[in-house]
Amino acid sequence: MTNSRLSRVVAVKWAAAIILPALFWLIPVGDVFTLPMRSFLVATVFVLSLAAFELLPNLLVGLLLPLAYVMLGAVETSVALSIWSSSFMIFMIIGGMIFANALDESGLLNRLVLWAGTKCKGSLAKILLALFVAGFLVMSVSFSNGWMATLVLCYGVVKALHLEHTKEGILIMIVGQIVSTTALNFIYSPVTVSLWSTGVQMADPDFQLQWWSLPLYNLPLILINLLMIPIFIKLYKPTKVLKGGQEYFEQEYARLGPISGREKKAIILTILLFAYIFLQPIHKLDINWGFILIPILFFLPGVDVATKEKSLDTVNVGFIVFIASCMGIGAVGGAVGIGQAISVYVTPLLSGVPKPVFLFLCIIFGIIMNILMTPSAMQGMFPGPLAALGTGLGIAYPALPFMAMFFANDMVFFPYENAYLLVLFGFGVMSMKDFMKYNVIKMGITLVLFWILVLPYWYILGLV
């Protein structure tokens, strides 16, 4: 793209980022739609547009958003920055990132994946299944922060077996995409729990997303993702047995040697963290504390599993500030009453829409917003308003509408819609045509199976 063409694209993006919030500023205020609500929408749409159109780095967007709320008079400073002072959530997120980095540095994540690969016996179907299981295991023990390790491993298999731009290589990377993106829908993540809980509290102040809620309520999504493997094998008709496949995993696993002392310590600390989480109903301590205290243990003298250079300095500070500001959207929105206002204006328009149709439309809405916004921004902006709409329609579980919307986290047309997919596409294993082809197919299959598997299951659980 030439510099002039690039300049025109940037100019259009800036124009859109300014015009969109300006349209909200033109809406007249009244008893229901108040001036603080309008200021909230203008600030949110403008600042998140800067992130969605990649006009400013995430760190600067994160710094600007709470400032914009205060400058435009939406809320006081104490409310705009309440996410930093009301709980240990942000510290929990930082701790979760450090924990994932420490596990990666210890070598434990790599060992888990390679061990699973040794069980595949050269069969492509078994390799795909092994990568699927190992990837979800990595995502689980890293609380969904192990996506890079999963993608790197899948690419390592493709590169080692010389499968770039082949049907087999594309299938391996499809598994990497499935694991790294859809795992966020049912694997416990401090970021997910924090963003969703603070957002839904706009509609239900007492709501708390429990650690077991997503795995239980989105269980059919695991089956849907497993079904993707045989479906795409049938569609692509790849070679059934890969030359050198089994040998690659066995050689790489053998190079690791016996399990190291650092890995053993990492296993113990991982078990300790999971025990802290699962036993929370008994010890009744704040679950956030575990993500702060236990990662510190990796650095203590005598433990020495992690180092400052690899596990601390690699934490993305800009992403943390951005996530915190997105989490604050829910608190600010609740303070200005935006959830109730949306219910007053929109719920009457949806009064005749059946609840299953509304939930399906939430997914379609997510697919559209994926093109315009980052997943983090969506998590910060929409849990509250959708919860207000859903409860207005009689949906029992207030987080369910956004739970449906977030299915679209893995329903994309272009790589830029998700940072994970941008990394995946950047490995150069497939063309843009290949990427779009399998993602459109996967999107269609998921939408159909949503009606067949997910909705009936939610009805059985009484969530709808």
C-alpha positions in Angstrom: 0.0 0.0 0.0 1.4 3.4 -1.0 2.0 6.2 1.5 -0.8 8.3 -0.1 -3.2 5.3 0.0 -2.2 4.6 3.6 -2.8 8.3 4.6 -6.2 8.2 3.1 -7.1 5.1 5.0 -5.9 6.6 8.3 -7.8 9.8 7.5 -11.0 7.8 7.0 -10.5 6.0 10.3 -10.0 9.2 12.2 -13.1 10.7 10.6 -15.1 7.7 11.6 -13.7 7.8 15.2 -14.8 11.5 15.4 -18.2 11.2 13.6 -19.5 8.2 15.5 -19.3 9.8 19.0 -20.5 13.1 17.5 -23.7 11.4 16.4 -24.3 10.4 20.0 -23.7 14.0 21.1 -26.5 15.1 18.9 -29.1 13.0 20.7 -31.2 15.3 23.0 -31.1 14.6 26.7 -34.1 14.2 28.9 -35.4 12.4 32.0 -34.4 8.9 30.7 -31.4 9.8 28.5 -29.4 12.1 30.8 -26.4 14.3 30.1 -24.1 11.9 32.1 -25.3 9.0 29.9 -24.6 11.0 26.7 -21.2 11.9 28.0 -20.5 8.2 28.9 -21.5 7.1 25.4 -19.5 9.8 23.6 -16.4 9.0 25.6 -16.7 5.3 25.3 -17.4 5.2 21.5 -14.7 7.7 20.8 -11.9 6.1 22.8 -12.8 2.5 21.9 -12.9 3.6 18.2 -9.3 4.7 18.6 -8.5 1.1 19.7 -10.8 -0.6 17.1 -9.3 1.4 14.2 -5.7 1.0 15.7 -5.2 4.7 15.7 -3.5 4.7 19.1 -1.7 2.0 21.1 -3.7 0.2 23.8 -1.7 1.8 26.6 -2.7 5.3 25.4 -6.3 4.2 24.9 -6.4 2.8 28.4 -5.0 6.0 29.9 -7.4 8.2 27.9 -10.7 6.4 28.6 -11.2 7.2 32.4 -9.8 10.7 31.8 -12.5 11.2 29.1 -15.2 10.2 31.5 -14.1 12.8 33.9 -13.4 15.6 31.4 -16.9 15.2 29.8 -18.6 15.1 33.2 -19.9 11.6 33.1 -18.6 10.7 36.6 -16.2 11.8 39.3 -12.6 10.6 39.3 -13.3 8.1 42.1 -15.9 6.3 39.9 -13.8 6.5 36.7 -10.8 4.9 38.5 -12.9 2.6 40.9 -11.7 -0.6 39.2 -8.2 0.2 40.6 -9.4 0.8 44.1 -12.5 -1.3 44.7 -10.9 -4.8 44.5 -7.7 -6.8 43.7 -9.0 -7.7 40.2 -6.3 -5.8 38.3 -3.6 -7.3 40.5 -5.2 -10.7 39.8 -4.9 -10.2 36.1 -1.2 -9.2 36.4 -0.6 -12.2 38.6 -2.3 -14.5 36.0 0.0 -13.2 33.3 3.1 -13.7 35.4 1.9 -17.2 36.3 1.5 -18.1 32.6 4.9 -16.7 31.7 6.5 -18.6 34.6 5.0 -21.9 33.5 6.3 -21.3 30.0 9.7 -20.4 31.2 9.9 -23.6 33.4 9.4 -25.7 30.2 6.3 -27.4 31.6 3.9 -26.1 28.9 6.2 -27.3 26.1 6.6 -30.8 27.7 2.8 -31.2 28.0 2.2 -30.5 24.4 5.1 -32.7 23.0 4.1 -35.6 25.3 0.6 -35.5 23.9 2.1 -35.5 20.4 4.1 -38.7 21.0 0.8 -40.6 21.3 -0.4 -39.8 17.8 1.6 -42.6 15.9 1.9 -40.4 12.8 -1.8 -40.3 12.1 -3.0 -36.8 11.1 -6.3 -37.2 12.9 -4.5 -38.3 16.0 -2.0 -35.4 15.7 -4.9 -32.9 15.4 -6.6 -34.5 18.4 -3.4 -34.5 20.4 -2.8 -30.8 19.6 -6.4 -30.1 20.5 -6.2 -31.8 23.9 -2.7 -30.5 24.7 -3.6 -27.0 23.7 -6.7 -26.9 25.9 -4.6 -28.4 28.8 -2.0 -25.6 28.3 -4.8 -23.0 28.1 -6.3 -24.4 31.3 -3.2 -24.5 33.4 -2.3 -21.0 32.2 -5.8 -19.6 32.7 -6.2 -19.0 28.9 -2.9 -17.1 28.8 -1.0 -19.9 27.0 -2.4 -19.1 23.5 1.0 -18.1 22.2 2.6 -21.4 23.3 -0.2 -23.3 21.6 0.1 -21.4 18.3 3.9 -21.7 18.3 3.7 -25.4 18.9 1.2 -25.9 16.0 3.4 -23.8 13.7 6.5 -25.8 14.9 4.7 -29.0 13.8 3.9 -27.5 10.4 7.4 -26.3 9.9 9.1 -29.4 11.1 7.0 -31.6 8.7 7.2 -29.1 5.8 3.5 -28.6 5.6 3.3 -24.9 4.8 0.5 -24.1 2.3 -0.8 -27.7 2.4 -4.2 -29.0 3.4 -2.5 -30.8 6.3 -0.8 -27.6 7.5 -4.0 -25.6 7.3 -5.8 -28.2 9.4 -3.1 -28.1 12.1 -3.4 -24.3 12.3 -7.2 -24.5 12.4 -6.8 -26.5 15.6 -4.4 -23.9 16.9 -7.1 -21.2 16.2 -9.9 -23.2 17.8 -7.8 -23.8 21.0 -6.4 -20.3 21.3 -9.7 -18.4 20.7 -12.7 -20.5 21.7 -11.0 -21.7 24.9 -11.8 -18.2 26.3 -15.5 -19.2 26.3 -15.2 -22.0 28.9 -11.7 -21.9 30.5 -11.4 -19.9 33.7 -9.6 -16.6 33.0 -9.1 -13.7 35.4 -9.6 -11.2 32.6 -12.9 -12.8 31.5 -14.3 -13.1 35.0 -13.4 -9.5 35.9 -14.7 -7.9 32.7 -17.9 -9.9 32.5 -18.7 -9.6 36.2 -18.2 -5.8 36.4 -20.2 -5.4 33.2 -23.2 -7.5 34.2 -23.3 -5.7 37.5 -24.8 -2.7 35.6 -28.0 -4.8 35.4 -27.5 -7.0 38.4 -25.4 -5.4 41.2 -25.1 -8.7 43.0 -23.9 -10.8 40.0 -20.7 -12.7 40.3 -19.3 -15.0 37.5 -18.2 -18.1 39.3 -15.1 -20.0 38.2 -17.2 -23.1 37.2 -19.9 -21.2 35.3 -18.3 -20.9 31.9 -17.0 -24.6 31.8 -20.5 -25.8 32.8 -22.7 -23.5 30.8 -20.7 -23.7 27.6 -20.0 -27.4 27.7 -21.7 -28.0 24.3 -19.1 -25.6 22.8 -16.4 -28.2 23.6 -18.3 -30.8 21.6 -18.8 -28.3 18.7 -15.1 -27.7 18.5 -14.3 -31.4 18.7 -16.7 -32.0 15.8 -14.8 -29.4 13.7 -11.8 -31.8 13.4 -13.6 -34.7 11.6 -15.7 -32.2 9.7 -12.7 -30.4 8.3 -10.8 -33.6 7.7 -13.8 -34.7 5.6 -13.9 -31.4 3.7 -10.2 -31.1 3.0 -9.5 -34.8 2.4 -5.8 -34.6 3.6 -3.2 -37.4 3.8 -4.1 -39.8 6.6 -0.6 -40.6 7.7 2.1 -37.9 7.8 5.7 -38.8 6.9 7.9 -38.1 9.9 5.0 -37.0 12.1 5.5 -39.5 14.9 9.3 -39.2 14.7 9.1 -35.4 15.1 7.2 -35.5 18.4 9.3 -38.4 19.8 12.6 -36.7 18.9 11.5 -33.3 20.3 10.2 -35.0 23.5 13.4 -37.0 23.9 15.5 -33.9 23.7 13.7 -32.6 26.8 15.2 -35.4 28.9 13.9 -36.3 32.3 11.5 -33.9 33.9 13.6 -31.1 35.5 13.5 -29.8 39.0 12.0 -26.5 37.8 9.2 -28.3 36.1 8.4 -30.3 39.2 8.3 -27.1 41.2 6.0 -25.6 38.6 3.7 -28.6 38.8 3.5 -28.2 42.6 2.7 -24.5 42.4 0.1 -25.1 39.7 -1.6 -27.7 41.9 -1.4 -25.3 44.8 -3.2 -22.5 42.8 -5.9 -24.9 41.6 -6.4 -26.2 45.1 -6.8 -22.6 46.3 -9.4 -21.9 43.7 -11.4 -25.1 44.1 -11.3 -24.9 47.9 -12.5 -21.3 48.0 -16.0 -22.3 49.4 -14.1 -23.8 52.4 -11.4 -21.3 53.2 -13.6 -18.3 52.0 -10.6 -16.2 51.1 -10.7 -13.8 48.2 -10.0 -15.8 45.0 -7.9 -12.9 43.7 -5.3 -13.4 46.4 -4.2 -16.7 45.0 -3.3 -15.1 41.7 -1.2 -12.6 43.5 0.6 -14.7 46.1 1.3 -17.9 44.3 3.0 -16.4 41.3 5.4 -14.7 43.7 6.5 -18.1 44.9 8.0 -18.8 41.5 10.7 -16.2 42.3 11.6 -17.0 45.9 15.1 -18.2 46.8 15.2 -22.0 46.7 12.3 -22.1 44.2 13.9 -20.1 41.4 11.5 -21.3 38.7 11.1 -17.9 37.0 13.3 -15.0 36.2 12.6 -11.2 36.0 13.7 -11.0 32.4 11.5 -13.7 31.0 8.5 -13.8 33.3 8.1 -10.2 34.6 9.6 -7.9 32.0 7.5 -9.6 29.3 4.2 -8.7 30.9 2.3 -6.3 28.6 1.7 -3.3 30.8 -0.2 -1.5 28.0 -2.6 -4.4 27.7 -3.2 -4.4 31.5 -4.0 -0.6 31.5 -6.3 -1.1 28.5 -8.1 -4.1 30.2 -8.5 -2.1 33.4 -10.1 0.8 31.5 -12.4 -1.6 29.7 -13.4 -3.1 33.0 -14.2 0.4 34.2 -16.8 0.8 31.5 -19.2 -1.4 33.4 -18.8 0.6 36.6 -19.2 4.0 34.9 -22.1 2.7 32.8 -23.8 1.5 36.0 -23.2 4.8 37.7 -24.9 6.8 35.0 -27.7 4.4 34.6 -27.0 3.4 31.0 -28.2 -0.2 31.5 -31.7 0.9 32.6 -31.9 3.5 29.8 -31.1 0.9 27.1 -33.8 -1.3 28.6 -36.4 1.5 28.4 -35.6 2.3 24.8 -34.7 -1.1 23.3 -36.7 -3.7 25.2 -40.1 -2.5 23.8 -38.7 -3.0 20.3 -37.7 -6.6 21.2 -40.9 -7.4 23.2 -42.1 -9.7 20.5 -38.7 -11.4 19.9 -38.5 -14.9 21.3 -35.6 -15.4 23.7 -33.8 -18.0 21.5 -33.9 -15.5 18.6 -32.6 -12.7 20.8 -29.6 -14.9 21.9 -28.9 -15.9 18.3 -29.0 -12.2 17.3 -26.4 -11.6 20.1 -24.0 -13.9 18.2 -24.7 -12.1 14.9 -24.1 -8.8 16.7 -20.8 -10.1 18.0 -19.7 -11.2 14.4 -20.4 -7.6 13.2 -18.7 -6.0 16.1 -15.7 -8.2 15.7 -15.0 -6.4 12.5 -15.0 -3.0 14.3 -13.7 -3.7 17.8 -11.2 -5.8 19.7 -12.5 -8.7 21.8 -11.3 -6.9 24.9 -13.2 -3.8 24.1 -16.3 -5.9 23.4 -15.9 -7.6 26.8 -15.7 -4.2 28.5 -18.6 -2.5 26.6 -21.4 -5.0 26.1 -21.9 -7.4 29.1 -23.9 -4.8 30.9 -26.2 -3.5 28.2 -26.9 -7.1 26.9 -27.6 -8.2 30.5 -30.1 -5.4 30.9 -31.8 -6.4 27.6 -31.8 -10.1 28.4 -33.3 -9.7 31.9 -35.9 -7.4 30.4 -36.9 -10.2 28.1 -37.1 -12.7 30.9 -33.7 -14.5 30.5 -32.9 -16.0 33.9 -29.1 -15.8 33.8 -28.0 -12.2 33.2 -24.6 -13.1 31.6 -26.2 -15.4 29.0 -26.7 -12.8 26.2 -23.0 -11.8 26.3 -22.0 -15.4 26.7 -23.8 -16.0 23.4 -22.2 -12.8 21.8 -18.8 -14.0 22.8 -19.2 -17.1 20.8 -18.3 -14.7 18.0 -14.8 -14.4 19.4 -13.8 -17.2 17.0 -16.2 -16.2 14.2 -14.2 -13.9 12.0 -13.6 -13.0 8.3 -10.2 -11.4 8.5 -7.1 -12.1 10.7 -7.0 -8.5 12.1 -10.2 -9.1 14.1 -8.4 -11.0 16.8 -4.7 -10.6 17.9 -4.3 -14.3 18.3 -5.4 -14.9 14.7 -3.1 -12.1 13.5 -0.2 -14.0 15.0 -1.5 -17.3 13.5 -1.8 -15.8 10.0 1.6 -14.1 10.4 3.3 -17.5 10.4 2.6 -17.7 6.7 1.2 -21.2 6.6 -1.9 -20.2 4.5 -3.1 -17.6 2.1 -5.8 -15.0 2.9 -8.2 -17.0 0.7 -7.5 -20.2 2.8 -8.0 -18.3 6.0 -11.3 -16.7 5.0 -12.6 -20.0 3.4 -12.2 -22.2 6.5 -13.4 -19.4 8.9 -16.6 -18.8 6.9 -17.3 -22.6 6.9 -16.5 -22.8 10.6 -18.8 -19.9 11.3 -21.7 -21.4 9.5 -21.3 -24.8 11.2 -21.1 -23.1 14.6 -24.3 -21.1 14.0 -26.2 -24.2 13.0 -25.0 -26.2 15.9 -25.8 -23.4 18.3 -29.5 -24.1 17.6 -29.1 -27.9 17.8 -26.8 -28.3 20.8 -26.3 -25.1 22.8 -29.8 -23.6 23.1 -31.5 -26.9 24.2 -28.7 -27.4 26.8 -29.2 -23.9 28.2 -33.0 -24.6 28.5 -32.3 -27.8 30.4 -30.1 -25.9 32.8 -32.8 -23.2 33.3 -30.5 -20.4 32.1 -33.0 -19.1 29.5 
